[in-house]
Amino acid sequence: MANYRRGRIHDEALKVLAEAFRKIKDPRVNKAFVSVTDVNITPDLKYAKVYYSVLGGDEKEVAAGLEKAKGFIRHEMAVSLNLRITPELTFIPDHSSEYGAHIASVLSGLTYSTPEEDAGDDTKKEESDV
């Protein structure tokens, strides 16, 4: 299969999954802010790994809710994508947004100085020693 077709299917699957996540009525998923971050579909279109992130909810409860709603989500994909084979879904939590926020907080806490300021600090120490 051509790569451009796989890319189009990937993009369309991402949109359909995001819409399907909003339609889930399970309170475990509905109460938390769940977003689809990425989808990896195998070349034969039989399997798909769905990466999702959770904000404001229990990750284990959301995972259980998504497993329970797997049939509904797959049905939504089948109706919208109109492929010969609808992929089997595997849900994988994505912690990259949490990791990015952690790195941003670490970087914002750092202080830096220019080389001129460093040289000025050394001369002040030498003058105070005399």
C-alpha positions as CSV (number, residue, x, y, z in Angstrom):
1,M,0.0,0.0,0.0
2,A,1.3,3.4,-0.8
3,N,2.6,5.6,2.0
4,Y,0.3,8.5,1.2
5,R,-2.8,6.3,1.5
6,R,-1.6,5.0,4.9
7,G,-1.0,8.6,6.0
8,R,-4.5,9.6,5.0
9,I,-6.0,6.6,6.8
10,H,-3.9,7.5,9.9
11,D,-5.1,11.1,9.9
12,E,-8.7,10.2,9.3
13,A,-8.5,7.5,12.1
14,L,-7.1,10.1,14.5
15,K,-10.1,12.4,13.8
16,V,-12.7,9.6,14.1
17,L,-11.2,8.4,17.3
18,A,-11.2,11.8,18.9
19,E,-14.8,12.2,17.9
20,A,-15.7,8.8,19.3
21,F,-14.0,9.5,22.6
22,R,-16.3,12.5,23.0
23,K,-19.4,10.3,22.3
24,I,-18.5,7.8,25.0
25,K,-21.1,7.9,27.8
26,D,-19.2,5.9,30.4
27,P,-18.7,8.1,33.4
28,R,-15.2,6.8,33.9
29,V,-14.2,8.3,30.6
30,N,-16.7,11.1,30.5
31,K,-15.6,12.8,33.7
32,A,-11.9,12.9,32.8
33,F,-10.4,14.9,29.9
34,V,-9.2,12.2,27.6
35,S,-7.5,13.0,24.3
36,V,-6.1,10.9,21.5
37,T,-2.4,11.8,21.0
38,D,-1.5,9.3,18.3
39,V,-2.6,6.2,16.3
40,N,-0.3,3.6,14.9
41,I,-2.0,1.3,12.3
42,T,-0.2,-1.7,11.0
43,P,0.3,-1.8,7.2
44,D,-2.3,-4.6,6.8
45,L,-4.8,-2.4,8.7
46,K,-5.7,-5.2,11.1
47,Y,-4.4,-3.7,14.3
48,A,-4.2,-0.2,15.7
49,K,-2.4,1.2,18.8
50,V,-4.3,4.2,20.2
51,Y,-2.2,6.5,22.4
52,Y,-4.3,8.6,24.7
53,S,-3.6,11.1,27.5
54,V,-5.7,11.7,30.6
55,L,-6.1,15.0,32.5
56,G,-8.2,15.3,35.6
57,G,-9.1,11.6,36.2
58,D,-7.9,8.3,37.4
59,E,-5.9,6.6,34.7
60,K,-6.8,3.1,35.7
61,E,-10.5,3.9,35.7
62,V,-10.2,5.6,32.3
63,A,-8.3,2.5,30.9
64,A,-11.1,0.3,32.2
65,G,-13.8,2.5,30.6
66,L,-12.0,2.6,27.3
67,E,-11.7,-1.2,27.3
68,K,-15.4,-1.4,28.0
69,A,-16.2,1.0,25.1
70,K,-13.8,-0.7,22.7
71,G,-16.7,-2.2,20.6
72,F,-18.4,1.2,20.3
73,I,-15.2,3.0,19.3
74,R,-14.5,0.3,16.7
75,H,-18.0,0.5,15.3
76,E,-17.6,4.3,15.0
77,M,-14.4,3.7,13.1
78,A,-16.1,1.1,10.8
79,V,-18.9,3.5,9.9
80,S,-16.7,6.5,9.3
81,L,-13.6,5.1,7.6
82,N,-15.4,2.5,5.4
83,L,-12.5,0.2,5.2
84,R,-12.6,-3.5,4.3
85,I,-11.1,-4.4,7.6
86,T,-11.7,-2.4,10.8
87,P,-8.6,-2.5,13.0
88,E,-8.5,-4.2,16.4
89,L,-7.8,-1.5,18.9
90,T,-5.2,-1.5,21.7
91,F,-5.3,1.5,24.1
92,I,-1.9,2.7,25.5
93,P,-1.6,5.6,27.9
94,D,0.7,8.4,26.7
95,H,2.6,10.2,29.4
96,S,4.5,12.6,27.1
97,S,2.4,15.7,28.1
98,E,3.2,15.1,31.8
99,Y,6.8,14.6,31.0
100,G,6.9,17.7,28.9
101,A,5.3,19.7,31.8
102,H,7.9,18.3,34.2
103,I,10.8,19.3,31.9
104,A,9.3,22.8,31.4
105,S,9.1,23.3,35.2
106,V,12.7,22.1,35.7
107,L,13.9,24.4,32.9
108,S,12.0,27.4,34.3
109,G,13.6,26.9,37.7
110,L,17.1,27.2,36.2
111,T,19.1,30.4,36.5
112,Y,21.8,31.2,34.1
113,S,24.4,33.9,33.8
114,T,26.5,35.2,30.9
115,P,30.2,34.7,30.8
116,E,30.8,38.4,31.6
117,E,28.8,38.0,34.8
118,D,30.8,35.0,35.8
119,A,34.1,36.8,35.2
120,G,32.8,39.7,37.2
121,D,32.0,37.5,40.1
122,D,35.5,36.0,40.2
123,T,37.1,39.5,40.4
124,K,34.8,40.5,43.2
125,K,35.9,37.4,45.2
126,E,39.6,38.1,44.6
127,E,39.2,41.8,45.7
128,S,37.4,40.7,48.9
129,D,40.2,38.2,49.7
130,V,42.8,40.9,49.7
